[in-house]
Amino acid sequence: MAQTPDISNDLATDIWVRLSRAHMKVQASIEAALKAAGLPSLAWYDALRELERFGPEGGRAFEVQARLLLPQYGLSRLLGKLEKAGYLVRKNCAEDGRGKRLVITDQGKRVRRKMWRVYRAALKRAVGDKLPENDGPLLLALLERLK
């Protein structure tokens, strides 16, 4: 495999700053669209999406935390709000009598789908409409290298 030449620290810094600013701008526009539609925040969407991906058995809080990369205290608050809103239920865990499995409710699935329609449109405006179609695969490949 060919060695990739190093880029300068100044260029690396400029890249990082632009990536961060682009992320902040896109996230802010998505949050604004969700708010304008009277929907919960993007964090709620992300949590509901992950809960739905666990399927009918649900997931344990530590499994949800690993997927969302939130600190435990932040996740606990978020899960409490989702539960209070009726978007998730806690069920006894068969493999651990003291543990609970978090399961998305039908109401949670409905609100996640509603949020996705707004999120998808905002994402298209903030990202998709700003890049020519043929730049997408190149950008994906470049970002993949940073992983």
Helices and strands as residue ranges (DSSP letters): H 9-36, H 42-54, H 61-68, H 72-84, E 88-93, E 96-104, H 106-126, G 128-130, H 135-146
